[in-house]
Amino acid sequence: MKKLPNSRLQSGMSPDASYTEGAPSAGPRANGPDRGRRSLLVAGSAALAPSALGLHAPAVIGQAKRFSGVTLNVSCWSANYPSLLADYVREFTEQTGAKVNYDTPGLQVYNQRADLELSTKGAGFDVLNITFIFTSRWIGNGWFTPLDPLINDRNKTAAEFDFADFLPGALSPLKDAKGATYGIPWVTDSGMAIAARYDLLQANGLGMPDTFDELETVAGVLHKKDGVDGFLTDNHWGFWYIPLLQGYGGNVFRAPPDDLMPTLDTPEAIHAADQLTRIVSKYGPPGAGGMAYGQTVEILKAARANLSVVTHAAGMSVAEKSNKAAATIRFALMPRGPKGRFPGIASHGWGIPVGSKNKDAAWAFIQWAMSKELLLRMVREKGMGSVTRSSIYGAPEYRKLINVNGVDTGQIVLQTIKLGEQGHMKYRTVPVYPQVNVQLNQAIGRIISGQMSAKESMVQAQASVIADLRRAGVKI
């Protein structure tokens, strides 16, 4: 089983430093800053061409260590790509002279730290991930640096970087209302369905569920077949609940982004919450309602649960050849409701905080980290399955990688991103959505635990969100 690097890494470490590998961090480190420390040197890896750093060759030859003496502080949450990137960071130091303190804590911890640092416009970080649900807050408040002047400067960005190669659907959430670019996307999380044990569906004469009602029915038929639970997904309910909510004709707000009156106590919202929590409770393993991303992915990799809704990146990690599920996994579009198909889509990207004192070095790091050369190497060497560059989608090695058991998962991603043109993700990029996300997580959790009925919990969520929005100064 492939393991991911732990959270605190520095490119100045010795190659023989000891390390402990494990699943992505779900919270603060408990055993001090040296826990999980590992070497970033990839044995036998060839260094990228200097052009990948956005530096013209003559300048590099004449000044090979342009950023000697610079230390970059870089942080992102512990998704697949940023975790895998840790194995290559030393190469950036070797080429530029810049040391890199590289940190990948769990998502919630990262968001809390980044939001606090950005709100002060401090100089503590030089490169940060722009988390999708915070795009409006972080970009709208002027906490990130506009990248267009850097992208268009031929002295700082080489033609080989090829900004136009990034998928428009991945870039658009990282722009402001005027079209200015603030981030370079490293993933567009595309929600979809998988069956870790598709062979059990076939043995029972079943195909992949296309509707949420079919999902519930199939999960029930398959539950405990061959000892495998029928359904499992991670407890990020503020992401996984919404496709059902919208599929039944509801929404988080009345008409986002202009009308932010919450609509969480409607019949559609209650029905969606009732169905989701029923599926999780009846057909998941014990404690399923409280399982975070790292736990659920490991169970799916071991094929101990069958149906799931996941992002493409998570599904591809389940499909890795070393996993038991690799031979039996099947991918499909996110199920639909009576009103349509509304899969979750979320872009995350590298940005430069306005407080950074090392913006040129930070931009060089982003170009290197998102260069065609490095991303293709990560596809070949690490089996990285989710990318945001059009050219890599067409690369033979990538096409081979993402064709899983006869299903072109890349086409599912592109279909999912195309569905985003419906505009159904507008709810997620309003500045106050992070507070709503917290309330949704709590509301679904109360239902799964049996503390409240779906109606009681969603009525409470509605009242709590209204109170939160009024405290934030939102007129509703």
C-alpha positions in Angstrom: 0.0 0.0 0.0 1.4 3.4 -1.1 1.8 5.7 1.8 1.9 9.5 1.9 4.5 11.7 3.5 3.7 13.3 6.8 3.2 17.0 7.4 6.4 19.0 8.2 9.2 18.8 5.8 12.3 20.9 5.0 14.3 20.7 1.8 17.6 21.2 3.7 17.3 17.8 5.5 20.0 15.2 5.1 19.2 12.4 2.7 19.5 9.8 5.4 17.0 11.4 7.8 14.7 9.0 9.5 11.0 9.1 8.8 7.7 7.6 9.6 5.1 7.4 6.8 1.4 7.2 7.3 -2.1 8.3 6.1 -2.8 12.0 5.6 -2.9 14.0 8.8 -6.3 14.7 10.2 -5.2 17.1 12.8 -2.3 18.7 14.7 0.8 16.6 15.2 0.9 15.1 18.7 4.5 14.1 19.0 6.4 17.3 18.2 7.8 18.9 15.0 10.2 16.0 14.1 7.5 13.4 13.9 7.2 12.0 10.4 10.3 13.8 9.1 11.6 12.3 5.9 14.1 12.9 3.1 12.8 14.8 0.1 15.4 13.4 -2.3 14.0 11.0 -4.9 16.8 8.6 -5.8 17.5 8.5 -9.5 15.2 11.4 -10.4 16.5 13.8 -13.0 16.2 17.5 -12.2 13.7 19.6 -14.2 15.0 22.0 -16.8 15.5 25.5 -15.5 12.8 26.8 -17.9 10.3 24.9 -15.7 11.0 27.6 -13.1 10.1 30.4 -15.4 13.7 31.5 -15.6 15.4 32.0 -19.0 18.3 29.7 -19.6 21.0 32.5 -19.9 20.0 34.0 -16.6 20.2 30.6 -14.9 23.6 29.8 -16.4 25.0 33.1 -15.2 23.3 33.0 -11.8 22.5 29.3 -11.1 21.5 29.9 -7.5 19.3 33.0 -8.0 17.5 32.5 -4.7 20.4 31.5 -2.5 19.8 32.8 1.0 16.0 32.8 0.6 13.8 30.5 2.7 10.3 29.8 1.5 7.5 28.8 3.8 5.0 26.7 1.8 1.9 25.0 3.1 -1.1 23.0 1.8 -3.5 20.5 3.2 -2.6 16.8 3.0 -4.2 15.8 -0.3 -2.5 13.4 -2.7 -0.7 15.9 -5.0 0.9 18.1 -2.2 1.8 15.0 -0.3 3.5 13.4 -3.3 5.2 16.8 -4.1 7.2 16.5 -0.9 9.4 13.9 -2.6 10.6 16.4 -5.2 11.0 19.6 -3.2 14.8 19.1 -2.8 15.2 19.5 -6.5 13.8 23.1 -6.4 16.4 23.9 -3.7 19.2 22.3 -5.8 18.3 24.4 -8.8 17.5 27.8 -7.2 19.3 27.8 -3.8 16.1 28.6 -2.0 15.4 26.5 1.1 11.8 25.3 1.5 9.9 24.7 4.7 7.1 22.5 3.4 4.0 21.7 5.5 1.0 19.5 4.8 -1.4 19.3 7.8 -4.9 18.0 7.7 -7.6 20.1 5.8 -9.4 21.6 8.8 -6.1 22.4 10.6 -4.7 23.9 7.4 -7.8 26.1 6.8 -7.7 27.4 10.4 -4.0 28.3 10.3 -4.1 29.8 6.8 -7.2 31.9 7.5 -5.6 33.4 10.7 -2.3 34.1 9.0 -3.9 35.6 5.9 -6.3 37.8 7.9 -3.3 39.6 9.4 -1.6 40.0 6.1 1.5 38.6 7.8 4.7 37.4 6.2 4.7 33.9 7.8 4.0 32.1 4.5 5.2 32.6 0.9 3.0 30.1 -0.9 -0.3 28.8 0.3 -3.1 26.7 -1.1 -6.3 28.7 -1.8 -9.0 26.4 -0.4 -12.1 26.3 -2.6 -14.6 27.3 0.1 -12.4 30.2 1.1 -11.8 31.6 -2.4 -14.3 34.4 -2.1 -13.2 35.4 1.4 -9.4 35.1 0.8 -9.4 36.6 -2.7 -12.2 39.1 -2.1 -10.4 40.6 1.0 -7.2 41.2 -1.0 -5.2 38.6 0.9 -3.6 37.0 -2.1 -1.4 38.5 -4.8 -2.8 38.9 -8.4 -0.7 36.6 -10.6 -1.4 38.1 -14.0 1.5 40.6 -13.8 3.8 37.7 -13.1 2.3 35.4 -15.7 2.6 38.1 -18.4 6.2 39.1 -17.5 8.5 37.2 -19.8 11.5 37.8 -17.5 9.7 36.0 -14.7 7.6 33.4 -16.6 9.0 31.3 -19.4 6.9 30.4 -22.4 7.3 26.8 -21.4 5.0 27.3 -18.4 2.2 27.7 -20.9 -0.5 29.2 -18.6 -3.1 28.6 -21.4 -2.7 24.9 -20.9 -4.6 24.9 -17.6 -8.3 23.8 -17.8 -10.6 26.8 -17.8 -13.0 25.1 -15.5 -10.2 24.5 -13.0 -9.0 28.1 -13.2 -12.3 30.0 -13.0 -12.8 29.6 -9.2 -9.4 31.1 -8.6 -10.3 34.4 -10.3 -12.0 37.4 -9.0 -15.2 39.0 -10.4 -13.1 41.0 -12.8 -11.3 38.0 -14.2 -7.9 38.5 -12.4 -6.0 35.3 -11.6 -4.9 34.6 -8.0 -4.1 30.9 -8.0 -2.7 28.1 -10.2 -5.0 25.0 -9.8 -3.4 21.7 -8.8 -6.6 19.8 -8.6 -10.3 20.1 -9.5 -11.9 17.8 -7.1 -14.7 16.1 -9.1 -17.3 14.2 -7.1 -18.3 10.8 -8.6 -19.3 7.3 -7.6 -17.3 4.2 -7.2 -17.9 0.5 -6.4 -14.8 -1.0 -4.8 -16.3 -4.5 -5.3 -18.0 -4.1 -8.7 -17.8 -7.9 -9.1 -20.4 -8.2 -6.3 -22.8 -5.9 -8.3 -22.2 -8.0 -11.4 -22.8 -11.2 -9.5 -26.2 -9.8 -8.4 -27.2 -8.6 -11.8 -26.7 -4.9 -10.9 -25.0 -2.0 -12.6 -23.6 1.2 -11.2 -26.5 3.2 -9.6 -27.5 6.3 -11.6 -29.9 7.8 -9.1 -29.8 8.3 -5.4 -32.8 5.9 -5.0 -30.8 3.3 -6.9 -27.8 4.0 -4.7 -29.8 3.2 -1.6 -31.4 0.1 -3.2 -28.0 -1.3 -4.4 -26.3 -0.6 -1.1 -29.0 -2.5 0.6 -28.8 -5.5 -1.7 -25.0 -5.6 -1.4 -24.6 -4.9 2.3 -22.5 -7.6 4.0 -22.2 -9.7 0.8 -18.9 -11.4 1.1 -18.5 -9.6 4.4 -18.3 -6.2 2.7 -20.3 -3.1 3.9 -22.7 -1.7 1.3 -21.7 2.0 1.5 -19.1 4.3 2.9 -17.9 7.9 2.4 -16.0 10.4 4.5 -17.8 12.7 7.0 -17.4 15.9 5.0 -21.1 16.3 4.9 -21.0 19.9 3.7 -19.7 18.5 0.4 -21.5 15.1 0.1 -24.9 16.2 1.2 -25.3 19.0 -1.4 -25.6 16.7 -4.5 -28.7 15.1 -2.9 -30.0 18.5 -1.8 -29.8 20.0 -5.2 -30.8 16.7 -6.9 -34.2 16.9 -5.1 -34.7 20.5 -6.1 -33.3 22.3 -3.0 -30.3 24.5 -2.4 -28.2 25.9 0.4 -29.3 29.5 -0.2 -32.3 30.9 -2.0 -30.4 32.3 -5.0 -26.7 32.6 -4.4 -24.6 34.7 -4.6 -27.1 37.6 -4.5 -29.8 36.2 -2.2 -28.2 34.4 0.8 -31.4 33.5 2.7 -30.6 29.9 3.7 -33.1 27.2 2.7 -32.1 24.2 4.9 -35.5 23.5 6.4 -37.4 22.9 3.1 -39.0 19.6 2.4 -36.3 18.9 -0.2 -33.5 19.6 2.3 -35.1 17.4 4.9 -35.7 14.5 2.4 -32.1 14.7 1.1 -30.7 14.7 4.7 -33.0 11.8 5.7 -31.9 9.7 2.7 -28.2 10.3 3.0 -28.1 9.6 6.7 -30.2 6.5 6.3 -27.8 5.1 3.7 -24.7 5.9 5.9 -26.3 4.5 9.0 -27.8 1.3 7.6 -25.2 0.2 5.1 -21.9 1.5 6.5 -19.5 0.0 9.0 -19.9 0.8 12.7 -18.9 4.4 13.3 -19.2 5.3 9.6 -20.8 8.7 10.4 -17.7 9.9 12.1 -15.0 8.6 9.7 -12.7 11.2 8.1 -11.2 11.0 4.7 -8.0 9.0 5.6 -10.0 6.3 7.4 -12.6 5.8 4.6 -10.0 5.6 1.8 -8.0 2.9 3.6 -11.2 0.8 4.1 -12.1 1.3 0.4 -8.5 0.4 -0.7 -8.9 -2.9 1.3 -12.3 -3.5 -0.4 -14.0 -3.8 3.0 -16.7 -1.3 1.8 -18.3 -1.2 -1.6 -20.2 1.8 -2.9 -19.0 5.3 -2.2 -19.1 8.8 -3.4 -15.5 10.2 -3.7 -13.4 12.7 -5.5 -11.5 11.5 -8.6 -8.2 11.9 -6.7 -9.5 9.7 -3.9 -10.9 7.1 -6.3 -7.6 6.9 -8.2 -5.8 6.3 -4.9 -8.2 3.4 -4.2 -7.4 2.1 -7.7 -3.6 1.9 -7.2 -2.3 -1.5 -8.2 -1.0 -2.4 -4.7 -4.6 -2.2 -3.3 -7.0 -5.1 -3.0 -9.7 -3.0 -4.7 -7.6 -2.4 -7.8 -8.9 -5.3 -9.8 -12.6 -4.8 -8.9 -13.1 -1.0 -8.7 -15.6 0.7 -11.0 -16.1 4.5 -11.6 -19.3 6.3 -12.6 -20.8 9.8 -12.6 -22.3 11.1 -9.4 -25.9 9.8 -9.0 -28.7 12.2 -9.9 -31.9 13.2 -8.3 -35.3 13.9 -9.9 -34.2 17.5 -10.7 -30.8 16.6 -12.2 -27.2 15.7 -11.6 -25.2 18.2 -9.4 -21.8 16.7 -8.5 -19.5 18.5 -6.2 -16.7 20.4 -7.9 -13.9 22.2 -6.1 -10.7 23.7 -7.4 -7.7 24.2 -5.1 -4.6 26.1 -6.2 -1.3 27.6 -5.2 -1.3 31.3 -4.4 1.1 34.0 -3.0 -0.1 35.8 0.2 0.2 39.5 -0.1 2.4 39.6 3.0 5.1 37.4 1.5 8.5 39.1 1.3 9.7 36.6 -1.3 7.2 36.9 -4.1 9.6 36.2 -7.0 10.9 33.0 -5.3 7.4 32.0 -4.5 6.3 32.4 -8.1 9.3 30.4 -9.2 8.2 27.6 -6.8 4.7 27.6 -8.1 5.9 27.4 -11.7 8.2 24.5 -10.8 5.5 22.7 -8.8 3.0 23.0 -11.7 5.3 22.6 -14.6 4.4 20.1 -17.4 7.7 18.3 -16.8 7.2 17.7 -13.1 3.5 16.8 -13.3 4.3 14.2 -16.0 7.0 12.8 -13.8 4.6 12.5 -10.9 2.1 10.7 -13.2 4.9 8.3 -14.3 6.7 7.8 -11.0 3.8 8.2 -8.5 0.7 7.2 -10.5 -0.8 10.7 -9.7 -4.3 10.5 -11.2 -5.8 14.0 -11.1 -4.3 16.9 -13.1 -5.4 20.3 -14.3 -3.4 20.6 -17.6 -5.1 19.9 -20.9 -1.8 18.6 -22.4 -1.4 15.9 -19.7 -4.9 14.7 -20.3 -3.8 13.8 -23.8 -0.5 12.2 -22.8 -0.3 8.5 -23.6 1.0 7.6 -20.1 -1.8 9.5 -18.4 -4.5 8.1 -20.7 -3.3 4.6 -19.7 -3.2 5.5 -16.0 -6.7 6.8 -15.8 -8.3 4.0 -17.8 -9.3 1.9 -14.9 -10.7 -1.6 -15.6 -12.0 -0.4 -18.9 -13.5 2.9 -17.7 -12.0 6.2 -18.9 -12.1 8.1 -15.6 -10.7 11.2 -17.3 -13.9 11.5 -19.3 -15.9 11.3 -16.1 -13.9 14.2 -14.8 -14.4 16.2 -17.9 -18.2 15.5 -17.9 -18.3 16.5 -14.3 -16.5 19.8 -14.9 -18.9 20.4 -17.8 -21.8 19.9 -15.5 -20.3 22.8 -13.4 -21.5 25.1 -16.2 -25.0 24.8 -14.6 -23.7 27.2 -11.9 -24.7 24.9 -9.1 -21.5 25.5 -7.2 -22.1 29.2 -6.7 -23.3 28.5 -3.1 -19.9 27.4 -2.1 -17.8 30.4 -3.0 -19.8 33.1 -1.1 -17.7 34.6 1.7 -19.9 33.2 4.5 -20.1 29.6 3.2 -17.4 28.3 5.6 -19.7 29.0 8.6 -22.6 27.2 6.7 -20.3 24.3 6.0 -19.7 23.8 9.7 -23.5 23.9 10.5 -24.2 21.3 7.8 -21.5 19.0 9.1 -23.1 19.2 12.5 -26.6 18.8 11.3 -25.9 15.6 9.3 -23.9 14.3 12.3 -26.8 14.8 14.7 -29.1 12.8 12.4 -26.6 9.9 12.0 -26.0 9.7 15.7 -29.7 9.6 16.4 -29.7 12.8 18.5 -32.4 14.3 16.2 -34.6 13.5 13.3 -33.8 14.9 9.9 -36.5 17.5 10.3 -35.5 18.6 13.7 -31.8 18.8 12.8 -32.3 20.7 9.6 -34.7 23.2 11.3 -32.0 23.8 13.9 -29.4 24.2 11.1 -31.5 26.8 9.4 -31.9 28.8 12.6 -28.1 28.5 13.4 -27.1 29.6 9.9 -29.4 32.6 10.0 -27.9 33.6 13.3 -24.3 33.2 11.9 -25.1 35.2 8.8 -26.6 38.0 10.8 -23.6 38.1 13.1 -21.4 38.4 9.9 -23.5 41.4 8.8 -25.3 39.6 6.0 -28.7 41.1 5.2 -31.3 38.3 4.8 
